[in-house]
Amino acid sequence: MRKYTAIILTLILLPMLAKAQPAAVDLGLSVKWASCNLGADKPEAAGDYYAWAEVSPKQEYSWDSYAWGRGTWESLTKYNAGFRLGYLMEKEDDAASAALGAGWRMPTDPEWRELLAECDWTWCTVGGESGYKVTSRANGNSIFLPAAGYKDERGLMYYGSDGRYWSATRHAYHPVCAMNLFFNSEHRYQYFYRRYRGYSVRPVCE
């Protein structure tokens, strides 16, 4: 009986585990991009929000709750060195790597720039959610980036109008900030902001 119970549980759990792994979409670029946000089960879903270099979503996003902050931006305990060009978070602090394993990670700032430069971006609605369809000029494949907004001490902000996606790259001159993609229906560009904010994560793999 136990043997049959184990088989039944395996048949039930395997599809659930499979859903946790996003598809890797080949856009003809240097990396493949996940089909959905980290924590989402479909392309248009917002998924979870993460502070930079933290591997779990949480209820509050502020300097008080930031893992490497001790309550203020002046008391950073990690990634706090001065000028360092291309300063990347370590694998142990990468939310995509921690959640998905098997070669997945957060994109770097240059990889976001490549996505911006080498693809066509079309503002549209998918499954009732606004965001950008990003289509490769190389092979015609595409991904959808929902305008999931962001979270800070005020709660969820600008859902449906803005997208804020972390890169794995810290700002070279300002240790309190990390690089991210910003977009709305009119603009899209790489920017930087304070690391405690809860932004979306779109994983990549080689």
C-alpha positions as CSV (number, residue, x, y, z in Angstrom):
1,M,0.0,0.0,0.0
2,R,2.8,2.4,0.9
3,K,4.4,1.7,-2.5
4,Y,1.3,2.6,-4.4
5,T,0.8,5.7,-2.2
6,A,4.3,6.9,-3.0
7,I,3.7,6.4,-6.7
8,I,0.5,8.3,-6.6
9,L,2.2,11.2,-4.7
10,T,5.0,11.2,-7.2
11,L,2.6,11.5,-10.1
12,I,0.8,14.4,-8.4
13,L,3.9,16.3,-7.3
14,L,6.0,16.0,-10.5
15,P,3.8,18.3,-12.6
16,M,3.8,20.8,-9.7
17,L,7.6,20.8,-9.5
18,A,7.8,21.1,-13.3
19,K,5.7,24.3,-13.1
20,A,8.4,25.9,-10.8
21,Q,10.9,25.8,-13.6
22,P,10.2,28.5,-16.3
23,A,10.9,27.9,-20.0
24,A,14.2,29.3,-21.2
25,V,13.5,31.4,-24.3
26,D,16.2,31.8,-26.9
27,L,16.1,35.4,-28.2
28,G,19.4,35.0,-30.1
29,L,21.3,36.9,-27.4
30,S,24.1,36.1,-25.1
31,V,21.8,34.5,-22.5
32,K,18.4,32.8,-22.6
33,W,15.5,34.6,-20.8
34,A,13.0,33.0,-18.5
35,S,9.4,32.9,-19.8
36,C,8.0,34.5,-16.6
37,N,9.1,36.4,-13.5
38,L,10.5,34.7,-10.5
39,G,7.7,33.4,-8.4
40,A,5.2,33.5,-11.3
41,D,3.5,30.6,-13.0
42,K,2.6,32.5,-16.3
43,P,4.2,35.3,-18.3
44,E,1.7,38.0,-17.3
45,A,1.8,37.3,-13.6
46,A,3.8,39.7,-11.4
47,G,5.5,37.0,-9.3
48,D,7.4,37.9,-6.2
49,Y,9.3,41.0,-5.2
50,Y,12.9,41.0,-3.9
51,A,15.3,43.4,-2.3
52,W,18.6,43.5,-4.0
53,A,20.9,40.6,-2.9
54,E,18.1,39.0,-0.8
55,V,16.8,35.5,-1.8
56,S,13.3,35.5,-0.3
57,P,10.3,37.8,-0.7
58,K,9.0,39.4,2.5
59,Q,6.2,41.7,3.9
60,E,8.2,44.9,4.4
61,Y,10.7,46.6,2.1
62,S,12.7,49.3,3.9
63,W,16.2,49.9,5.3
64,D,14.9,48.5,8.6
65,S,14.2,45.2,7.0
66,Y,17.1,45.0,4.6
67,A,19.4,42.1,5.2
68,W,22.6,44.1,4.6
69,G,21.5,47.4,6.1
70,R,21.3,47.5,9.9
71,G,18.5,50.0,9.6
72,T,20.1,52.8,7.5
73,W,21.8,53.2,4.2
74,E,24.9,54.4,6.1
75,S,25.5,51.0,7.7
76,L,25.7,48.6,4.9
77,T,27.4,45.3,5.8
78,K,27.9,43.8,2.4
79,Y,28.6,45.0,-1.1
80,N,29.6,48.3,0.6
81,A,33.0,48.9,-0.9
82,G,33.6,52.1,-2.8
83,F,34.1,52.4,-6.5
84,R,34.0,49.1,-8.3
85,L,33.0,48.8,-11.9
86,G,30.8,45.8,-12.7
87,Y,30.3,44.9,-9.1
88,L,28.1,41.7,-9.1
89,M,26.3,40.0,-6.3
90,E,27.5,36.6,-5.2
91,K,25.7,33.5,-6.2
92,E,24.5,32.8,-2.6
93,D,22.6,36.2,-2.7
94,D,21.1,35.7,-6.1
95,A,17.4,35.1,-5.8
96,A,17.0,33.4,-9.2
97,S,19.9,31.0,-8.5
98,A,18.6,30.2,-5.0
99,A,15.0,29.5,-6.2
100,L,15.7,27.7,-9.5
101,G,19.2,26.4,-9.4
102,A,20.4,24.5,-12.5
103,G,22.2,27.4,-14.1
104,W,19.6,30.1,-13.5
105,R,20.6,33.5,-12.2
106,M,19.7,37.2,-12.3
107,P,20.7,39.2,-15.4
108,T,23.6,41.6,-15.3
109,D,23.3,45.2,-16.3
110,P,25.0,44.6,-19.7
111,E,22.5,41.8,-20.4
112,W,19.5,44.1,-19.7
113,R,21.1,46.6,-22.0
114,E,21.5,44.0,-24.7
115,L,17.8,43.1,-24.4
116,L,16.9,46.8,-24.8
117,A,19.1,47.3,-27.8
118,E,18.6,44.0,-29.7
119,C,14.8,43.5,-29.4
120,D,11.6,45.4,-30.4
121,W,9.5,46.5,-27.4
122,T,5.7,46.7,-27.8
123,W,3.5,47.9,-25.0
124,C,0.4,45.7,-24.8
125,T,-1.9,43.7,-22.6
126,V,-1.6,40.0,-22.0
127,G,-4.2,38.1,-19.8
128,G,-5.5,41.5,-18.6
129,E,-2.1,42.7,-17.5
130,S,-0.1,45.6,-19.0
131,G,3.5,45.3,-20.0
132,Y,6.0,44.9,-22.8
133,K,6.2,42.2,-25.4
134,V,9.9,41.9,-26.2
135,T,10.6,40.4,-29.6
136,S,14.0,39.3,-30.9
137,R,15.1,40.8,-34.2
138,A,17.3,37.8,-34.6
139,N,14.7,35.0,-34.5
140,G,11.3,36.4,-33.8
141,N,10.9,34.7,-30.4
142,S,9.5,36.9,-27.6
143,I,8.9,37.2,-23.9
144,F,6.5,39.4,-21.9
145,L,7.5,41.6,-19.0
146,P,4.5,42.7,-16.9
147,A,4.3,46.1,-15.4
148,A,4.4,44.7,-11.9
149,G,5.3,48.0,-10.1
150,Y,7.5,47.7,-6.9
151,K,7.2,47.5,-3.2
152,D,8.7,49.8,-0.5
153,E,7.7,51.0,3.0
154,R,4.4,52.4,1.5
155,G,3.4,49.0,0.0
156,L,2.8,48.1,-3.6
157,M,3.3,51.1,-5.9
158,Y,2.6,51.7,-9.6
159,Y,1.3,48.2,-10.4
160,G,0.0,48.1,-14.0
161,S,1.9,51.2,-15.1
162,D,5.6,50.7,-14.3
163,G,8.0,47.8,-14.4
164,R,11.2,47.7,-12.1
165,Y,13.5,44.7,-12.6
166,W,16.7,44.2,-10.7
167,S,20.0,43.3,-12.3
168,A,22.8,41.5,-10.5
169,T,25.0,44.6,-10.8
170,R,25.6,47.1,-8.0
171,H,26.0,50.7,-8.9
172,A,29.7,51.5,-9.3
173,Y,29.8,54.8,-7.5
174,H,26.9,54.5,-5.0
175,P,27.0,51.4,-2.8
176,V,23.5,52.0,-1.6
177,C,22.1,51.5,-5.1
178,A,21.9,48.7,-7.7
179,M,21.2,48.8,-11.4
180,N,17.7,48.0,-12.6
181,L,15.5,48.2,-15.7
182,F,12.8,50.8,-15.5
183,F,9.9,51.1,-17.9
184,N,6.4,52.5,-18.4
185,S,4.3,52.8,-21.6
186,E,6.4,55.7,-22.9
187,H,9.9,55.0,-21.6
188,R,12.3,52.2,-20.9
189,Y,15.9,52.5,-19.7
190,Q,18.5,51.2,-17.3
191,Y,18.5,53.1,-14.0
192,F,19.6,52.6,-10.4
193,Y,17.9,52.9,-7.0
194,R,18.2,52.0,-3.3
195,R,18.8,48.3,-2.7
196,Y,16.1,47.8,-0.1
197,R,13.2,48.2,-2.6
198,G,11.2,45.2,-3.7
199,Y,11.6,44.8,-7.4
200,S,10.7,42.0,-9.9
201,V,13.3,39.5,-11.0
202,R,13.4,37.9,-14.5
203,P,15.9,35.0,-14.5
204,V,18.4,34.2,-17.3
205,C,20.5,31.1,-18.1
206,E,23.4,30.3,-20.4
